[in-house]
């Protein structure tokens, strides 16, 4: 059966709709405008989002607020050391009426899945999300069960040096389109939170500012944003530099290249543009690529971080000067 065509929407509507989501989330998470903007762009690009920071900095609140602002089903999974893979994806149970086994869906069968403290689960349980995040399906007993559309994972994790955490493997990290860190709230934001009678109540009462159908239109509109040949070469140059850099033992994968372009399209759409600009790429290099690369042991011993290497790469790679797409899209 062919899917019905998705109505097109104007760039102005798309930009305004994304701004409404950002405002709704900003009413919950104060003082984190840039992180919220990046998170919304990640969601419109159909990317999975990983939020890493210390306990109590608002990771789960941000994940809940983003999910609450977008219409659709939302499920939350609290990852713990004793969580099993079947607790995430689902399990086959014996049905007496049918005299056979039937599949009981796990909590991943939702439009937005909040994987809270994902790195507190064992590596075996973490691996249950590999197929889910990449193929957007669950395979059980030889049968494939598709997940709802759209489908996105918003995961939170504590830093690796905290007790009871398991580092996410590179294959798992590569499936997250973006990794963000919130940091501590500013003094003004802290005062604002203290003035609220109950901060959690605000999240529970958050109504979707965009129905699921309209959000699907945003996804389609982002895919239609143009990427010029010069911009594709620019992205390829940045990616190739990560693979050749002496301080990196792991460069950006092809998946990372495609994700960078997808999120750049969504970010351009939020600005009301129909084309990707160099500033979009430069703004996304850190949140989209930093968790996909790994520094060498020697560089790590010298205190060099992946973020520092990526900053140098962005400074060294020539920025395209072509304005062909901008003139055509204006």
KEKE-3310 file (N, C-alpha, C; in steps of 0.2 Angstrom, whole numbers, plus 5000, padded with zeros to 4 digits):
npx = (5004:5003:5010:5000:5003:5013:5008:5016:5024:5027:5043:5043:5032:5037:5049:5043:5035:5045:5051:5041:5041:5054:5052:5042:5049:5060:5053:5053:5066:5077:5088:5096:5096:5103:5107:5094:5089:5098:5094:5081:5082:5089:5079:5070:5077:5076:5084:5093:5095:5108:5110:5122:5128:5132:5123:5107:5107:5097:5095:5085:5074:5075:5074:5061:5053:5055:5050:5037:5032:5030:5018:5011:5015:5024:5036:5045:5060:5068:5085:5094:5106:5100:5091:5084:5087:5075:5066:5066:5064:5054:5044:5041:5027:5017:5001:4986:4974:4976:4984:4998:5013:5014:5019:5024:5024:5038:5043:5049:5041:5035:5033:5042:5055:5061:5076:5082:5097:5105:5118:5119:5114:5118:5131:5125:5112:5111:5115:5103:5097:5103:5098:5086:5088:5094:5088:5075:5066:5061:5067:5061:5061:5063:5053:5049:5046:5039:5043:5034:5031:5035:5050:5060:5075:5078:5091:5098:5113:5126:5142:5156:5165:5158:5151:5145:5142:5142:5153:5147:5148:5157:5150:5137:5137:5139:5126:5119:5113:5117:5126:5124:5128:5122:5127:5129:5116:5113:5115:5104:5095:5094:5088:5076:5071:5070:5060:5048:5034:5033:5043:5043:5029:5027:5032:5024:5012:5014:5008:5007:5014:5013:5005:5007:5006:5009:5022:5028:5027:5037:5048:5048:5049:5062:5070:5070:5078:5090:5107:5122:5134:5147:5145:5144:5156:5163:5159:5164:5177:5180:5176:5185:5197:5196:5199:5212:5219:5233:5231:5220:5213:5201:5191:5177:5163:5154:5141:5140:5144:5132:5123:5127:5124:5110:5106:5110:5102:5090:5093:5095:5082:5076:5080:5073:5078:5081:5092:5108:5120:5138:5139:5130:5135:5147:5143:5137:5147:5154:5143:5138:5149:5159:5157:5159:5172:5189:5202:5220:5231:5242:5239:5229:5236:5243:5233:5224:5208:5194:5186:5194:5202:5193:5189:5201:5202:5190:5194:5205:5200:5196:5183:5168:5165:5155:5139:5129:5118:5112:5108:5099:5089:5084)
npy = (4994:5011:5025:5040:5056:5068:5084:5099:5112:5129:5137:5147:5144:5132:5136:5144:5135:5127:5136:5138:5125:5126:5137:5132:5122:5129:5136:5127:5122:5133:5146:5138:5140:5138:5125:5119:5123:5116:5103:5102:5104:5092:5083:5086:5082:5068:5062:5053:5058:5061:5065:5071:5073:5079:5072:5079:5091:5093:5084:5074:5081:5090:5080:5075:5087:5090:5079:5080:5092:5089:5081:5064:5047:5044:5035:5030:5023:5017:5014:5002:4991:4978:4978:4970:4965:4961:4968:4980:4979:4970:4954:4937:4928:4915:4912:4906:4906:4906:4896:4896:4906:4924:4940:4952:4969:4979:4994:5002:5004:5017:5034:5043:5039:5039:5036:5034:5037:5028:5022:5015:5003:4986:4981:4971:4974:4987:4985:4980:4991:4994:4988:4994:5008:5010:5002:5005:4995:4980:4964:4948:4931:4928:4936:4952:4967:4983:4999:5013:5028:5045:5040:5041:5042:5048:5049:5049:5051:5048:5055:5045:5043:5041:5031:5015:5015:5010:5012:5018:5008:5011:5008:5010:5024:5030:5029:5039:5054:5066:5073:5081:5093:5100:5107:5117:5126:5144:5158:5166:5158:5148:5155:5157:5144:5141:5149:5143:5134:5121:5113:5101:5099:5108:5102:5090:5096:5101:5104:5097:5107:5106:5096:5078:5075:5087:5089:5078:5084:5094:5086:5081:5093:5097:5088:5092:5103:5112:5107:5113:5109:5114:5114:5101:5097:5104:5098:5085:5087:5091:5080:5070:5076:5072:5059:5058:5065:5067:5066:5059:5043:5037:5041:5051:5042:5036:5036:5046:5057:5058:5061:5073:5081:5080:5085:5098:5103:5103:5113:5124:5125:5129:5142:5148:5146:5139:5132:5125:5133:5138:5141:5134:5121:5123:5126:5114:5104:5101:5096:5085:5078:5076:5065:5054:5053:5048:5052:5049:5038:5045:5058:5060:5058:5070:5079:5083:5085:5078:5088:5099:5095:5095:5108:5114:5108:5113:5127:5126:5120:5126:5137:5136:5148:5150:5156:5151:5143:5150:5162:5156:5151:5162)
npz = (5000:4995:5003:5008:5000:5008:5014:5008:5017:5021:5023:5032:5040:5045:5052:5062:5069:5074:5082:5092:5098:5104:5113:5122:5128:5133:5143:5153:5155:5160:5153:5144:5130:5117:5118:5118:5106:5097:5101:5097:5083:5080:5083:5073:5062:5063:5072:5085:5102:5113:5130:5141:5157:5174:5188:5192:5184:5175:5164:5162:5163:5152:5142:5144:5143:5129:5123:5128:5122:5109:5099:5101:5105:5121:5130:5144:5150:5163:5165:5173:5182:5182:5172:5158:5141:5135:5143:5137:5123:5121:5123:5119:5124:5130:5123:5129:5123:5110:5109:5107:5105:5107:5103:5115:5115:5120:5129:5119:5109:5104:5099:5104:5114:5130:5136:5151:5160:5153:5153:5164:5163:5158:5146:5137:5138:5133:5120:5115:5110:5098:5085:5086:5085:5073:5063:5066:5071:5078:5080:5084:5088:5075:5068:5062:5069:5065:5071:5078:5067:5067:5075:5089:5100:5115:5125:5142:5151:5164:5168:5164:5174:5185:5199:5195:5181:5164:5150:5135:5120:5105:5093:5098:5102:5089:5084:5089:5084:5090:5103:5119:5132:5147:5158:5173:5180:5177:5188:5188:5182:5192:5203:5197:5196:5210:5213:5209:5213:5211:5201:5194:5192:5182:5170:5169:5166:5154:5138:5121:5109:5096:5085:5081:5067:5061:5065:5058:5046:5047:5047:5034:5027:5031:5025:5012:5011:5003:4998:4993:4980:4984:4998:5001:4998:5007:5019:5017:5017:5030:5037:5031:5037:5050:5049:5045:5054:5066:5079:5082:5084:5079:5067:5059:5054:5039:5042:5051:5043:5035:5045:5050:5039:5038:5051:5049:5039:5046:5055:5047:5042:5054:5054:5044:5031:5015:5012:5016:5026:5028:5041:5048:5048:5055:5067:5071:5071:5084:5093:5085:5080:5090:5099:5090:5087:5092:5103:5101:5112:5116:5113:5122:5134:5134:5137:5127:5120:5111:5107:5106:5096:5085:5085:5080:5067:5061:5060:5051:5039:5023:5021:5011:4998:4989:4983:4976:4979:4989:4982:4973:4982:4988)
capx = (5000:5007:5008:4998:5008:5013:5007:5021:5023:5031:5049:5041:5028:5042:5053:5039:5033:5051:5052:5036:5044:5060:5049:5039:5055:5063:5049:5054:5073:5079:5095:5099:5093:5107:5106:5087:5089:5101:5090:5075:5085:5091:5073:5067:5081:5074:5090:5093:5099:5111:5112:5127:5130:5131:5116:5104:5108:5091:5095:5079:5069:5075:5071:5053:5050:5055:5044:5030:5031:5029:5012:5013:5016:5030:5038:5051:5063:5074:5090:5097:5110:5097:5087:5086:5085:5068:5062:5066:5061:5048:5046:5036:5023:5012:4994:4983:4968:4978:4988:5005:5017:5013:5024:5021:5028:5041:5042:5052:5036:5032:5036:5048:5057:5066:5081:5085:5103:5106:5124:5118:5113:5124:5132:5121:5105:5112:5115:5096:5095:5106:5093:5080:5090:5097:5083:5068:5062:5062:5066:5060:5059:5063:5048:5051:5040:5041:5041:5030:5034:5042:5053:5067:5077:5081:5094:5103:5119:5130:5149:5159:5169:5153:5150:5139:5141:5146:5154:5143:5152:5158:5144:5131:5137:5138:5119:5116:5115:5120:5127:5124:5129:5119:5131:5125:5111:5116:5113:5097:5090:5093:5083:5069:5068:5068:5054:5043:5031:5034:5046:5041:5023:5027:5033:5018:5006:5016:5004:5010:5013:5013:5002:5011:5005:5013:5029:5030:5028:5043:5053:5048:5052:5069:5074:5070:5082:5095:5114:5125:5140:5152:5144:5145:5164:5166:5158:5168:5184:5180:5176:5192:5202:5196:5201:5219:5222:5237:5229:5214:5213:5195:5188:5170:5160:5150:5134:5141:5143:5125:5119:5129:5120:5103:5104:5112:5096:5085:5095:5094:5075:5074:5082:5069:5082:5080:5099:5113:5126:5144:5138:5126:5140:5152:5139:5135:5153:5155:5138:5137:5155:5164:5156:5161:5179:5192:5209:5225:5233:5247:5236:5225:5240:5245:5227:5221:5202:5191:5183:5200:5205:5188:5190:5207:5200:5186:5198:5210:5197:5193:5176:5166:5163:5150:5133:5124:5112:5109:5104:5093:5084:5082)
capy = (5000:5017:5030:5046:5061:5072:5091:5103:5118:5134:5138:5152:5140:5127:5140:5147:5129:5125:5141:5136:5120:5129:5141:5128:5118:5134:5138:5122:5122:5140:5148:5134:5142:5135:5117:5117:5124:5110:5097:5102:5102:5085:5079:5087:5078:5061:5059:5051:5063:5059:5071:5068:5078:5077:5072:5085:5097:5094:5080:5070:5086:5092:5075:5075:5093:5089:5074:5083:5098:5086:5076:5057:5043:5044:5030:5031:5017:5019:5009:4999:4986:4972:4978:4965:4967:4960:4973:4986:4978:4965:4947:4932:4925:4910:4914:4900:4906:4905:4890:4898:4912:4930:4945:4957:4974:4983:5001:5005:5005:5023:5039:5046:5034:5042:5031:5037:5034:5023:5019:5011:4996:4982:4982:4967:4977:4993:4982:4979:4997:4994:4987:4998:5015:5010:5000:5007:4989:4975:4957:4943:4925:4928:4940:4959:4972:4990:5004:5019:5033:5045:5036:5044:5040:5054:5046:5053:5047:5051:5054:5038:5042:5040:5024:5011:5016:5006:5016:5016:5006:5016:5007:5013:5031:5032:5029:5045:5060:5072:5073:5088:5093:5106:5111:5119:5132:5150:5160:5169:5152:5145:5159:5156:5138:5141:5153:5139:5130:5114:5112:5095:5100:5111:5097:5086:5100:5104:5102:5098:5114:5104:5089:5073:5076:5093:5087:5074:5089:5097:5081:5081:5100:5098:5084:5096:5109:5111:5107:5114:5105:5116:5113:5094:5096:5106:5093:5079:5090:5091:5072:5068:5079:5069:5052:5059:5069:5063:5065:5055:5036:5035:5047:5051:5037:5038:5038:5053:5062:5059:5064:5080:5085:5080:5090:5105:5104:5105:5119:5129:5126:5133:5149:5150:5146:5133:5130:5124:5138:5135:5142:5128:5115:5125:5126:5107:5100:5098:5091:5080:5074:5075:5058:5049:5052:5046:5054:5044:5038:5050:5065:5060:5059:5077:5083:5085:5082:5077:5094:5103:5093:5097:5115:5115:5106:5119:5133:5124:5118:5131:5138:5138:5155:5150:5159:5149:5140:5155:5166:5152:5150:5168)
capz = (5000:4995:5008:5005:5000:5014:5012:5009:5021:5020:5027:5037:5045:5049:5057:5067:5073:5078:5088:5097:5102:5108:5118:5126:5131:5137:5149:5158:5156:5159:5152:5139:5123:5112:5119:5116:5099:5094:5102:5092:5076:5080:5083:5066:5058:5065:5075:5092:5105:5120:5134:5146:5162:5181:5191:5194:5179:5171:5158:5161:5162:5145:5138:5145:5140:5122:5122:5130:5117:5102:5100:5099:5111:5124:5135:5148:5152:5168:5164:5179:5181:5182:5167:5153:5134:5134:5146:5132:5116:5121:5124:5117:5129:5128:5123:5130:5119:5103:5109:5104:5107:5104:5105:5119:5114:5125:5129:5114:5104:5105:5095:5108:5120:5135:5139:5157:5163:5148:5154:5170:5161:5156:5139:5134:5138:5129:5113:5113:5106:5091:5079:5087:5083:5066:5058:5068:5071:5083:5078:5089:5086:5067:5065:5062:5071:5064:5076:5075:5064:5068:5081:5091:5107:5119:5131:5146:5154:5169:5166:5165:5180:5191:5201:5193:5174:5159:5145:5129:5115:5099:5089:5101:5101:5082:5082:5092:5080:5093:5111:5122:5139:5149:5163:5179:5178:5179:5195:5187:5181:5198:5206:5194:5198:5217:5214:5206:5218:5210:5195:5191:5190:5175:5165:5169:5163:5147:5132:5115:5105:5089:5084:5078:5060:5059:5067:5053:5040:5048:5045:5027:5025:5033:5020:5006:5012:4998:5000:4987:4979:4988:5005:5002:4998:5014:5024:5016:5019:5038:5039:5030:5041:5056:5048:5044:5060:5069:5086:5082:5082:5076:5063:5058:5050:5034:5045:5054:5038:5033:5050:5050:5034:5040:5056:5046:5035:5050:5058:5042:5042:5059:5053:5039:5025:5011:5010:5021:5025:5032:5049:5051:5048:5060:5074:5073:5071:5090:5095:5080:5078:5095:5102:5085:5086:5098:5102:5103:5119:5117:5114:5128:5140:5134:5139:5121:5119:5104:5105:5104:5089:5080:5084:5075:5060:5058:5059:5046:5033:5020:5020:5004:4997:4984:4985:4971:4982:4993:4977:4970:4987:4991)
cpx = (5004:5005:5005:5003:5007:5013:5014:5019:5028:5037:5047:5037:5033:5046:5049:5037:5039:5052:5047:5038:5049:5057:5046:5044:5059:5060:5051:5062:5076:5087:5099:5097:5097:5106:5099:5086:5092:5097:5084:5077:5086:5085:5070:5071:5080:5081:5089:5097:5101:5113:5116:5129:5130:5124:5114:5104:5102:5091:5088:5073:5069:5072:5063:5050:5050:5050:5037:5028:5029:5023:5015:5014:5023:5031:5044:5054:5069:5079:5093:5101:5106:5092:5089:5084:5078:5063:5062:5063:5055:5050:5040:5033:5018:5005:4990:4977:4970:4983:4995:5007:5015:5018:5021:5026:5031:5040:5045:5047:5032:5036:5042:5049:5063:5070:5085:5091:5105:5113:5124:5116:5119:5125:5127:5114:5106:5112:5108:5094:5098:5102:5088:5082:5092:5091:5076:5063:5064:5062:5066:5057:5058:5057:5051:5045:5042:5039:5037:5034:5031:5044:5060:5068:5080:5084:5098:5108:5123:5137:5152:5163:5164:5152:5144:5138:5145:5147:5150:5148:5152:5152:5138:5131:5136:5131:5116:5118:5118:5121:5128:5126:5126:5123:5126:5121:5115:5113:5105:5092:5089:5088:5076:5066:5066:5062:5047:5040:5033:5037:5044:5034:5022:5028:5027:5012:5008:5012:5008:5009:5012:5010:5007:5011:5009:5020:5032:5031:5035:5049:5054:5051:5060:5073:5074:5074:5088:5102:5118:5131:5146:5151:5145:5153:5166:5165:5163:5175:5185:5180:5183:5197:5202:5199:5209:5223:5227:5235:5222:5215:5207:5192:5180:5168:5156:5143:5135:5141:5136:5121:5120:5125:5113:5101:5105:5105:5091:5087:5094:5086:5073:5075:5078:5073:5080:5086:5103:5118:5132:5143:5134:5131:5145:5149:5138:5141:5154:5150:5137:5143:5159:5163:5158:5168:5183:5200:5214:5227:5238:5244:5232:5230:5243:5239:5223:5214:5199:5188:5188:5202:5200:5188:5196:5205:5195:5189:5203:5206:5194:5186:5173:5164:5157:5143:5128:5118:5108:5105:5098:5088:5081:5075)
cpy = (5006:5022:5036:5051:5066:5080:5094:5109:5123:5134:5142:5148:5135:5131:5142:5141:5127:5130:5140:5131:5122:5133:5137:5124:5123:5137:5133:5122:5129:5141:5143:5134:5138:5128:5115:5118:5118:5104:5097:5101:5095:5081:5080:5083:5070:5058:5057:5056:5060:5065:5068:5074:5075:5076:5078:5092:5097:5090:5077:5075:5089:5086:5074:5081:5093:5084:5077:5088:5095:5081:5069:5054:5044:5039:5032:5025:5019:5013:5008:4993:4979:4972:4973:4967:4966:4965:4979:4985:4974:4958:4943:4928:4920:4912:4907:4900:4904:4898:4891:4904:4918:4935:4951:4963:4977:4990:5005:5007:5011:5028:5042:5041:5038:5036:5034:5034:5028:5019:5016:5004:4992:4982:4977:4970:4983:4990:4981:4985:4998:4994:4992:5005:5015:5008:5002:5001:4985:4968:4952:4937:4924:4932:4948:4963:4979:4994:5010:5024:5040:5041:5039:5042:5046:5050:5051:5048:5051:5050:5047:5037:5041:5033:5021:5012:5012:5011:5013:5014:5011:5015:5010:5021:5033:5032:5035:5051:5065:5070:5080:5087:5100:5110:5114:5125:5138:5153:5163:5163:5148:5148:5158:5149:5137:5144:5149:5135:5123:5113:5106:5095:5103:5106:5092:5089:5102:5100:5102:5104:5112:5097:5084:5074:5082:5092:5083:5079:5092:5093:5081:5088:5100:5093:5088:5102:5107:5111:5107:5109:5107:5115:5105:5093:5099:5101:5087:5081:5089:5084:5069:5070:5075:5062:5053:5062:5065:5062:5061:5048:5033:5041:5046:5046:5040:5040:5045:5058:5063:5062:5071:5084:5085:5085:5097:5107:5107:5112:5125:5131:5130:5141:5152:5150:5139:5130:5130:5129:5135:5136:5137:5122:5117:5124:5118:5102:5097:5094:5085:5075:5072:5068:5053:5048:5051:5048:5048:5044:5043:5057:5065:5061:5067:5082:5085:5081:5082:5084:5099:5102:5096:5104:5117:5114:5111:5125:5132:5123:5124:5131:5140:5145:5155:5152:5156:5147:5146:5160:5162:5151:5156:5170)
cpz = (5000:5000:5005:5005:5006:5011:5013:5013:5020:5025:5033:5042:5049:5054:5063:5072:5077:5084:5093:5101:5107:5114:5123:5131:5136:5143:5155:5160:5154:5157:5147:5132:5118:5112:5116:5109:5095:5095:5098:5085:5075:5080:5076:5061:5059:5068:5082:5096:5112:5124:5140:5151:5169:5183:5193:5190:5174:5164:5157:5160:5155:5141:5138:5142:5132:5120:5123:5125:5110:5103:5098:5106:5114:5129:5138:5151:5157:5168:5171:5177:5179:5176:5161:5146:5133:5137:5142:5126:5116:5122:5121:5123:5126:5129:5124:5125:5112:5103:5106:5107:5103:5107:5109:5118:5120:5125:5124:5108:5105:5100:5098:5114:5124:5138:5145:5160:5159:5150:5161:5169:5158:5149:5135:5133:5133:5122:5111:5109:5099:5085:5080:5084:5076:5062:5060:5068:5076:5080:5084:5086:5078:5064:5067:5064:5070:5070:5073:5072:5066:5075:5083:5098:5109:5125:5135:5149:5159:5166:5167:5171:5186:5192:5198:5185:5170:5153:5139:5123:5109:5094:5091:5100:5094:5080:5085:5087:5083:5101:5114:5129:5141:5153:5168:5176:5180:5185:5194:5186:5187:5202:5204:5196:5205:5218:5212:5212:5217:5202:5191:5188:5183:5169:5164:5166:5156:5142:5126:5111:5098:5088:5080:5070:5058:5060:5061:5047:5041:5046:5038:5024:5026:5027:5014:5006:5007:5001:4994:4986:4983:4995:5006:5002:5005:5019:5023:5018:5027:5040:5037:5034:5048:5055:5047:5050:5064:5077:5087:5080:5078:5073:5062:5053:5044:5037:5048:5049:5036:5038:5051:5045:5035:5045:5053:5042:5040:5054:5053:5041:5048:5059:5047:5032:5022:5009:5016:5020:5029:5039:5052:5052:5054:5067:5076:5073:5078:5093:5091:5080:5084:5098:5097:5084:5093:5098:5104:5110:5121:5118:5120:5134:5140:5136:5133:5121:5112:5102:5103:5097:5084:5079:5079:5068:5057:5056:5053:5039:5030:5020:5013:5003:4992:4987:4981:4974:4986:4988:4974:4975:4990:4989)
residu = (UNK:UNK:UNK:UNK:UNK:UNK:UNK:UNK:UNK:UNK:UNK:UNK:UNK:UNK:UNK:UNK:UNK:UNK:UNK:UNK:UNK:UNK:UNK:UNK:UNK:UNK:UNK:UNK:UNK:UNK:UNK:UNK:UNK:UNK:UNK:UNK:UNK:UNK:UNK:UNK:UNK:UNK:UNK:UNK:UNK:UNK:UNK:UNK:UNK:UNK:UNK:UNK:UNK:UNK:UNK:UNK:UNK:UNK:UNK:UNK:UNK:UNK:UNK:UNK:UNK:UNK:UNK:UNK:UNK:UNK:UNK:UNK:UNK:UNK:UNK:UNK:UNK:UNK:UNK:UNK:UNK:UNK:UNK:UNK:UNK:UNK:UNK:UNK:UNK:UNK:UNK:UNK:UNK:UNK:UNK:UNK:UNK:UNK:UNK:UNK:UNK:UNK:UNK:UNK:UNK:UNK:UNK:UNK:UNK:UNK:UNK:UNK:UNK:UNK:UNK:UNK:UNK:UNK:UNK:UNK:UNK:UNK:UNK:UNK:UNK:UNK:UNK:UNK:UNK:UNK:UNK:UNK:UNK:UNK:UNK:UNK:UNK:UNK:UNK:UNK:UNK:UNK:UNK:UNK:UNK:UNK:UNK:UNK:UNK:UNK:UNK:UNK:UNK:UNK:UNK:UNK:UNK:UNK:UNK:UNK:UNK:UNK:UNK:UNK:UNK:UNK:UNK:UNK:UNK:UNK:UNK:UNK:UNK:UNK:UNK:UNK:UNK:UNK:UNK:UNK:UNK:UNK:UNK:UNK:UNK:UNK:UNK:UNK:UNK:UNK:UNK:UNK:UNK:UNK:UNK:UNK:UNK:UNK:UNK:UNK:UNK:UNK:UNK:UNK:UNK:UNK:UNK:UNK:UNK:UNK:UNK:UNK:UNK:UNK:UNK:UNK:UNK:UNK:UNK:UNK:UNK:UNK:UNK:UNK:UNK:UNK:UNK:UNK:UNK:UNK:UNK:UNK:UNK:UNK:UNK:UNK:UNK:UNK:UNK:UNK:UNK:UNK:UNK:UNK:UNK:UNK:UNK:UNK:UNK:UNK:UNK:UNK:UNK:UNK:UNK:UNK:UNK:UNK:UNK:UNK:UNK:UNK:UNK:UNK:UNK:UNK:UNK:UNK:UNK:UNK:UNK:UNK:UNK:UNK:UNK:UNK:UNK:UNK:UNK:UNK:UNK:UNK:UNK:UNK:UNK:UNK:UNK:UNK:UNK:UNK:UNK:UNK:UNK:UNK:UNK:UNK:UNK:UNK:UNK:UNK:UNK:UNK:UNK:UNK:UNK:UNK:UNK:UNK:UNK:UNK:UNK:UNK:UNK:UNK:UNK:UNK:UNK:UNK:UNK:UNK:UNK:UNK:UNK:UNK:UNK:UNK:UNK:UNK:UNK:UNK)
# end
